[in-house]
């Protein structure tokens, strides 16, 4: 019995299977993503999705899908499944599905009469290339495979439409063809491990419909182009490998390449191994930089997400080298005291008040893990001072330390914290003023800086900043705490204090340096546990609140209105667990372990083997958003490390 497996009764149920997706990536940001039965339901889906630096440096769908047909005695059995406009499914090849397992890579078994065909897929780690291995396990007659590739050559955020500009010419290459639909694009090289006949029949196929885009209120129909189809004979027991990449391959070596790549994979035989596999997919190395993709399939590099997820994705897996590489790469994008909220280079947007403060937390975790606190100040002092002085003296978006030692930030129409949804030009959760997690992070950043400066004997810095070690906790308690309510205000602006019960206050309990007493931390944890905790993470608003929205669905406006108004976020669970264990220590392990165990159920829910971006606030907590989110995976991994750490305490 495989850890992840689906049988025929599950696979033929489209309502079940079209909500479950595979994701495979390389280390340069390219990926393959589709449903577990190969029917695309999103515009982001495709078998070869690759960044195009000469166009816009964003991901583009090159090879959308590959239709397979088994041919015996001139009878054709098409294994593909597409949805076309008006809810028309064709050619309904899912009826031939027999079994699907994920040991190291996905393996699908088709059964057509006496024919048993398996299909295994992997994405090459160091190349923009997908490999698909077909093995004829059983057959009683001569068998032929026909493969028809459908191509899009468009940005993942757009749709392809039939036009007269497509280059219909192709170039024959060894065991395949080379094609490029439009000038400026990378060519696609499609080849087989054995000689295959290519039959040219260039044509458009119209009105492929993507139901997930339809549900989200976006353009959901597109036209795809095909240059023709390949035919190849296959014998019982024989394996044939199809390759689609951005450069040519040597057909005779495809078998060795497949085996080599397969041996690199960690078997997905348990929960932990799936998390490790998933964690590796977010780390991208290109142009001598190491970055973290915030989530697949539509996020890129985000500053806040990077620093929140970095310890879990690297240090929790004993990979301090990658952790430091990401920190150093991110520092190249620092502009004044701010890291980009999203994007890099000329496309960077700097509207994040917390990304720079999470940087201190990541650096702090790195220093603790590597036992290098004595080296941190020497190497990173200039950058740390740039951020601290920038926040203290003031920078864009009215970010500034007030005389009480707290950070005030915000302006109308902007959302600077992680609760950043904007609808009709207005922030859904504006949070202008003193925000609870921002000031907890600010205090932690200052205290960590004082700690490493003392080790480095930088007495001038310590003298200039140490007064804040007492001032900030006093101000924090005065501004955010109400003993009658028993929890912390979410944000404060002048005389207004927002007493909506939100998870941001949990950050004040989890950080290495806390601005509140143990007694207050315990009360905060209790109310978060009672009002916000779910088996999938923390709700962003208490269900008792009149503004609570328990379902995350619909068009963009509907989803944005619910995004931080009750929707569950898994990443918050790491900080809840850390705060909880700081209070309860070993006596709290059984409770925390039950939270961890409950997460195992998501491995077959949405993005197979990974954890989604968000979940409904209401039971049964249906997954939504990205199928694989960096900080979701990272904080569940970090939760396991916290469990292991407290388990070893006397």
N, C-alpha and C positions, 0 to 999 in steps of 0.2 A: 504494500500500500504506500503510495507516494504522499508526501506531506501536502502538496497541492495537486489535486486531481479532479477532473470533471467527467462524469459519465454521459452516455448518449441521451438519457432522459433529460439531463440538464442542458446539454448542448443544443438540442433541437428546439428548446424553449427560448424564442427570441426575446421575450420580455426579460428573461433572466440573463442571457448571454450578451445582449447589446449594451448592457450597463457595466460590463466587465472588460478591462483593457490590459493589454500588454504594453510595456515600455522597455526598449533597449536603447542604450546610448553608447557613444564612444567618449574619448577624453578631450574632444574639441568642440563639443556642443551639438553635434549632429545626433540624430535619433531615428528610430523606427517606432511607430506607435499606431495601434489599431485595436479593434475589439478582439476578444479571444477566438472568435470564429472568422476573423479577417474581413469583416464588413465595416467599412469606415462610417462613423457616425458624427465626426467632427471635421471641420476644415483643417484642423491641425494634424489630422491623421495622415499617415503615409509610410511607405516602406523605406524611403530614402529622403530624409528631411535634413537639409544641409545649409549652413550659413553661406551667404553670397556677398563677400566683401566688395566685389566690384560693382554691386548694385546698391545695397543699403546696409550690408553687414548683418542683416536679420535672417532668420531661418526661412527657407523656401522648400515647398514640397516639389521634389523632382519626380520620383516614382511614387505614384499614388497607390496603386494596387497591382496585383498580378493574378490573373484568372487562370486556374489550372483546369484542364479537361483530360479525363481518361478516355482513351479510344481503344475499343476492342471490336473486331468483326464489323468495322465501319459504324458501330454504334458509339455515340458520344455521351459522356456523363460529366457535365460541368460541375465542378466542386465549389465554384464561387457563389457569393451572395452579395447583391447590391440592392439598395432601396432607391427607387426612382420616384419622381414627383407623383402626388396623388396616392401615396402609400402603396406603391406597386413594388413587390419584391421579385427580383429575377436575377439569376436563374435558380434560386432556391437550393443551392448545393449543400446547405447545412443538413439536409436530410441524410447525407452520406456520412456525417460525422459519427464516429464510434467512441472515441476516447481522447482525452487531452491530459497530459501530465506535464509538470514542471519540476524536473529533477535538478538539472543545472540550467537548461534552456527549455523553451516550450517544445513539446512534441505532440503533434496532432495525428490521430489515426483515422483514415477514411476507409470505409468498407463499401464496395460496390459489387454486389454479387459475390463472386469468388475472388475478387481483387481486394487486397489489403495494401494500402499505401500509407506510409508515414511521412511526415513533413516536420523538419526541425529548423529553427531559425536562430541566428545569432548576428550581432552587430560587431564588426571588428573594432577592437579598442583603439588602435593607432591609425586607422584609416577611415575614410568616409565610404564604408562598404557594408552592405548587408549580404549575408550568405544564407541560402536556403537549401537544405539537403533533403532530397526525396529518395526514399528507399522502397522498392517494391518487395514487400514482405511475402506476398503470396499472389499467384496468378496461374491460371490454367490454360491461357491462350496468349498469343502474341499481343503485346501491350505497347501503346504509344502514349506519350504525354504531349499535350499542346499547352503552351504558355502564351497568354496575351497580356503584355504590359500596358497599363494605362498611366499616362504622364500628365502632369499639371504645369510644372515650371511657373510657379507663382508664389508670392509671399503667403505665409501661413495665415495672415489676417485677411486675405482676400479670396476671391473665387475666380476660377478659370472659366472663360466664356469662349465659345467657338469664334474663330476669326480667320482672316485671310493672311495674317502675318506670320503664322507658324512656318518654320522651315521643315518641309516635308521630306527633305533628303536625309539619308543616313549613310554612314560609312561602314562597309563590312569589315570586321576585324576577326581575329582568330576565335572561332566558335561563338561568334556573336556579332553585335553591331554597336556602333557609337552614334549617338544622336544628341541634338541640342535644338530645342524648339525655338529659342529666341537668342539673338545676339546679346552678348554680355554675360550670359550664363555659363556655368560650368557644364561641360558635356557629361552625359551619362554613358557608361560602358556596361553593356549587358552581355554576359558571357556564360557559357556552360563548361563543365568539366570534361565533356565529350562533345564531339561534333554534333551540331544541331542544325536543322534546316530552318532558314528564316523565310517566311512567306510575306512579302510586302503587300500591305493593304491599308495605306494611310487613310484615316477617317476620324471624325469626331463622334463620340457617343454623348448623348444629351441628357441633361436633367437628373444627374445623380443627386440624391437628396440626403442631407445630413441632419438626422433628427435632433441631435444635441444642439445644433445651431438654431434649429427651428424652435426648440424649447426655450432657448436663451434670447429669442427675439431678433436674431441676426439673419443675414442673407444665408439661405440654406441649400441652394441649388447651384450646381456647376456642371460644366461640360469638360470631358476629359478626352485627350487625344491618344490614339494608338498608331504606331508605325506598321503594325502587322502582328504576326505571331510566330512563335518557334514551335517546331515539332522534333521530338527525339524519341527513339526507341529505347525501351527499358526492359531488362530481363529480371526474372524472379531472383531476388537476393542482391540485385545491383543497386548502387547508390549513385545518384547524379546530383551535382551541386550547381545551383544557379547563383551568379554573382552580379550585383548591381552596385557600381561605385563611380567615383569621380575621376578615376584613372583606370587604365587597363590592367589586367592581371594575366598571369601565365596559366592557362586552363589546366595544365597538367599538375600545377601546384595547389589548386583549390582544395583538394582533399587534405593535403598536409596543413594548409592554412586553417581549415575548419577544425581539424583535430588539435592544432596548436592553441587556437582560441578557446576551444572547449575545455582544454586542460587548465586554462587560467581561471575558469569560473569556480566560484565557491558553491558547492552543492546546496540547493535550497531545500534542505532536509529538515529544517526546524525554524522556529520563529527568529532566533538570533541571526542565523545565516541569511535569512531574507532581509533583515534590517541592514546587515553589513553590505550585502549586494546593492541594496537600494541606496545606501549612503554613498557608495562609490560613484554612482551615476551622476551625482550633483557636482562633482569636482572636475573642473575643466582646465586644461593646461594648453595654452597657445600663446604665441608671440612672447615667449619667455615670462609669461604671467600665469598665475594660478588663481582661478576664480571659482565661485560657487554659484551655480544656477539655482535660483530661488525655488523654482517649481516647474514641472513639466505637465502639459506641453507648451504653455504660453509665457512663462516668466523668463526673464534674463537675469543679469546680475543686479542684486539689490543690496545696498549697504547695510541696512538694518537687519535684513534676513541673513546676510552673510555672517555678521558678528554674533547674532543669536544662535545660529546653527553651527558655527565653526567648532566649538569645543565638542559637541556631540558627534559631529561627523568625523572628527580627526582625533582629538585627545582621548576620547572614550574608546577609541580603537587603537590607541597607542601609536598614533601617527603624528608626532609633534613636528616632523619636518614639513609636512603639508600644511599644518596649522600656521607655522611661521611664514611659509611661502605665500599663503593667502593674506596674512596680515601685511607683509611687505608689499605685495601687489596692490592691496587696497590703499596703502599710504601714498602711492603714486597718484591716486585720484583725489587726495585731500585738497580742498580749495578753501583757504583760510582755516577756520576751525571746523568746517563741515565736510562730512563724507557724502557722496551722492546717495540720494534716496534710491534712484534707479538709473541705469545706463552708465556708460563710460565715455571718456573723451568728450568730443563736442556734443554728444547726445546725453550727457549727464545732467540730471536734475537734482538740485541740492536742497529740497524742501523737507528735510528730516531733522527734527531736534534731538532725536534719541540715538541715531546711528553712531555718532561720535562717542556717546556715553557707553553704548554697548561695546565699542572698540576697547575701552578700558577694561570692561569685564572679560572680554576674550583674552586680552593680553595678560590679565590677572590669572585666568585659568591656565594659560600657557606657562606662565612663570611658576605657578604652583606645581603643575604636572612635571615640568622639566627641572625643577629645583634651581632655577636661574634668576631668582629675585635680585641677586647681587649684580646681574648684568643688565637688567631691564632699563634702569635709569640712564646708564651710559649710552645704550644704543638708541633708546626711544625718547630721551628727555626733550629734545627740540620739538618733536611732534606733540608730545603730551602737553608741554607748555603752550604750544600754539593753540591747542583746543581749550585748555583751562583758562588761559588769558582771554581768548575770544569770547567764551561764555561769560566770564566775569565782567569784562568791559563792555560787552554788547556786540552783536553782529546782526545779520539780516534776519527778517521775520520777527523783529523785536525780542530776540533771544538775549537775555541779560540777567545777571545776578543782581538782585536787589539788596538793600542794606541788611535785610534779615538773613542773607546768605542763600536764599532760595532762588531758583531759576524761574523766571517768568518768560513766556513765549507765546507767540500767535498773532494772527491778523485775520480780518474778515475774509471769507472765501478760501481760506487755506486750512489744511488739516496736516499738522506737522508731526503728530504722533502716529503710532502704528494703526490707530483707529482713523483711517484716512479716506473713508468713502465720501465722495462729493456727488450731490444730486442737484441738478438745476443751478449749478454755481454756488451751492451752499454746502458746508460740511454737515454731514448727518450727525456727527458727534464733534462739535466745534472745539471744545476743550481749550479755549483761550485762557491763559492765566498760569497759575501754578498747577502743574499736573503731578499726581502722586508718584507715579513710577519714574518720571523724569527727575524729580528731586531725590528719590531714593538712589537712582543711578548716579546722580551728581555727587551725592555724599560718598558713595562707594568709590567713585573715580578719584575724588580728592584724598580720601583716606588711603587708598592703594598708592597714590602718588607720594604721599607723605611717608608711607612705609618704605618704599624702595629708595626714596631720596635720603632717608635716615641711614639706610644700609650703605648708600654711596657717600655718606657724610656731606651732603649738600645742605649745610646749615642755613644758608640764605633762603632757599625755597621753604624749608620747614618753618623758619621764622615768619615768613610772609603768609603762609597758608594754614598754620596749625590752629589759629584762633577759630577757624570754621569747624573744627572737629567738635567743638562744644556748641557753637552758635546754631549750626544747621539742625541738630537733633531738637534743640529747644524750639526753634521756629517751625520745624516740621510738625511737632506735636501740637503746637499752638494753632497752626493753620489747618491741619488735616484731621485731627483727632476730636472725637466727641464721646466722652465716657458714657453718656446716656444712650447713644446709638450703638456703641460697641464696635465700630468699624471706622475706616478712613474715608474721607471725602474723595471723590474721584478727581475733581479739579476745583480750584478756587479762583474767582475773578472779582476782586474788590469785596463787596459785602456778600456776593453770591457764592454759596457753596453747593456743589452738586453732590447730593447724597444718594444718587442711583447706585445700587450695589453692582459693581463691576469687578472684573478680575485684576485690574491694574494694580490694586493695592497689594496683591500677593507678592509682587516684586520686592516690596519693602520688607518681606519676611525671609526671602531666599538668598539675598546677596551676601557676600562675605562680610561686608560692613553694613549693619542695619542702623537706621536712624531712630528706631523705636525700641522700647523695652520688650523683654521676653513676654511679659504679661499682655501687652498690647498685641504682639505678634500672635499669641495664642488665640485671642479673641478674633483677630482678622481671619486666621486660618479656619476657625470654627464657622464663621458666617459664610466664607467662601465655600467651605465643604457642604454646608446645609443648603445654600441657595444656588450655587453655580456648578458644582462638581457633577459630571456625568461619566459614563464608561468610555467616552471618547475625548475627554478633555474638559475645559472650563467654558461654561456659557459666558457670553459677553455682557449679559444683563440678566438680572433676576426675573424668573417667570412671574413674580408677583408685581412687577413694574407694568404700568399701563402701556408703556412703549415697547414691551417685549414682543418679539416676532419669533415664533418657534420653528418656522419652516424657511429654508433657504432655497427659493426656486423662482422661476419666471424670467421676465426680461431683465435687462441690466438695471433698470431703475428699481424694480422690485427686489432684486438681489442685493443691490447696494443699500437699500433701506433696511435690510435684514442683516447685513454683513457683520455689524458690531452691535446689534440690538437683540441679541439672544442666541445667535449662531455660535456653535461650539468650535473652539480652536484647540487642536491637540497640543500645540507647542507650549501652551501655558501650563500643561500638566507637570512639566519638569520643574518649574519654579514652585508649584504647589507642593510637590513631593519633597523638594529640598527644604522648603520652609517647614513642612510638617515633620520631617525627620530631625530637623534641628531642635524642635521642641520635644518630640516624643522619643527620639533616638531608637534604640533597639526594640522598645515596646511598640513602636508604630510600624514595624516591618510587615506584619501579617496583613495589615490594612493596605499598605502601599503595594505589596506583592499582588494582592487581588486586583488592584488597578492595572498593574502591568500585564497580568494574565488576561484580563478582559480585552486588551489591545490585540491579542493574537487573532481574534475573530476578524480583523480587518484585512487579513492577508488574502482573502478570496472575495472581498466585497466590491472593490472599485478598480484601483490600480493594483493588479495582481502582484503580491509580494511587497507592497509599499503602503504608505499611509497618506490619506488625502489631505487637502488643504483645510477643509472645514466639514462640519457635520450639523445636521439639524439640531436645534435646541430641544425639540420635542422628541420623545421616544417614537420609533426605534433608532433615532439618530442616523438618518440616512446620509451617506457621504455626498459631498458636493465640491465644487471648485476644481482645482488641479488634482489630477489622479495621484500625483506623487510630489509632496512638498518637503523641501529641505529641512525646515525647522520642525516640522511634525515628526519626521524620522529621527532627527538629531536628538530631540528632547526625550523621546521614548528610549533611545539608546542610552542617553545620559541618566535617565531614571533607573535603568538596570545597573549602571555603574554605582549610583547612589545606594541602591539596595545591597550590592556586593560590599560596598565600603562599610555600611552600618552593620552588616551581618558579621563582620570581622572584629567589631569593637567588643571589648571585654564588658 
